[in-house]
Amino acid sequence: LWPNNFCLGEIQCALGTKLLDRIDKINSEKRKRALYFIDSLKKFDFLEFHRVDSERHNYHLLVGMVKNEKRDDIIKFLAYEKGIQCIVQYCPLNRYPFYQKLGFGEADCPNADLFFDNMISFPFHHWMSDEDFEYMLQSTKEACEIFF
């Protein structure tokens, strides 16, 4: 069996249907916030974001790449000193023991490996308060100044 489950329950479907009434507004607000975050950190050239100036991009995640060896230090600082949980996610499939066991462990994907080994995903959701968002931004600036 492949470890996937794509089923939605009735409650999730009902909530999703109601959210569709506000999807354009939600996406616009998330996009504006993400671009503000990215632009506020542009002086730190070791922290790179995929910045898209398009109405079609909704920034469902706020992910950057740390272009030196301090990613883990930033994550630890934000977690232990500031209480902000940043994560590393979307492991390349060939790195999962399950897929390695099935014989899919060998892959030549240098860009995926480079990104995964250096990525940082910041907490980002539409319902995050302005105060929490600004705290995360200022804390990230502080971490960047400390570690670079």
Buried (B, 14 or more C-beta within 10 A) or exposed (E): EEEEEEEEEEEEEEEEEEEEEEEEEBBEEBBEBBBEBBEBBEEBEBBBBEEBEEEEBBBEBBBBBBBEEBBEBBBEBBEEEBEBEBEBEEEBBBBBEEBEEEEEBEEEEEEBBEBBEBBBBBBBEBEBEEEEBBBBBEBBBBBBEEBB
